[in-house]
Amino acid sequence: MTTSERSTSTAFHPTTERMRSLMDASDLAIADKMTALRNRYIPFERDEIIHRLMKNAVGSLSSSSENKSNKKRIIAIGGESGSGKTACADFHISRQKALQPYRDEDGVLINPVLVFDAPSPCTPRLLAIEALLAMRITVADRISANMAWQKFRKMLRKHKIKFVLIDEMQNAIEYASENEIGLIADALKQIVQQRDWPIHMMLAGVPPLGALLSHKQLINRNNVVYFDPIDPLNASTQVQAVIDKVIIVQAGLTKDDALSKEDFPLRLAHARMNDLGSIIGTVRDAVEVALYAGRTTVLAKDFEEVYALSGCKGEENIFAASNWRIIDPLAATMREGDYDWVEDHIKPTGSIPRRGQAKKEASK
């Protein structure tokens, strides 16, 4: 399924229609409003770079029927979970008219964009099989890795696919051997350098995505944009703009005065570890709490309620605690038994603060 199909489809499956018919009208209205809100995209400065790279990609694909004009045919988006990579990829693909579904000369519906997630666990063979399955192609149980990749390359042309988005790409190499990483890198290189069927590709993922991109087969074939966390020193203005954009502009609600206080956007940024995608998601969740409460004003307590569902104890709720700066958001879901398990089963890369215990950096 392409990004365009996912974002523009309005028909409901019969089972979904049945569920909708049984829902309270007010609850259904809120659900539809929240779906529309979550499908809205908020662009940032980084989007200007992605937009330019996408225009370059489409321009390259349209300028020649042979793969000669542009060696850099991979756009990579890296960043931690919650930074907004997937939403960004969907948004920018949807903006390119040349990549939208169309009917060919035979009246067949063509989707020039193929979208799929790298599976987990993953091997070079499983990655190729996942690509074929995303194209709704039957795969023999005993197909080899080489045959799977060969079939994938052949099917790209047969299905007239020009752009491939692989999300969660870190899965492909997270537990791979050096040899397997080399096989995956070489397979991706072969896809984007096909002379008779030019392809552009987008890879999105968290670390260790960079380890794949730096492989000798790919290092000169990609442009990389990292979605780094926002600078805590500049978080207030940027996060406040997100709050206003989601609540006032997109949701059409008002916000309580407490949301405009100097420390509120800083609390929100800290709670979501300065990841813009997670920050936006939390504001949307607070809007949903307000709507189900029958209010047109979003309150600070709505954020407190949303964060409480992370599993934190009451005194460690970043939106309520006076000492919120020293609360580690990573510890929100942890209980003593969880710490014991981690200590017994996982070799820590650094100190793991106990509940209520500040990180060393925070206490300085």
Summary of the structure (lengths in Angstrom):
residues: 364
radius of gyration: 23.0
end to end distance: 49.8
largest distance: 68.3
contacts: 1075
relative contact order: 0.11
helix: 52%
strand: 10%
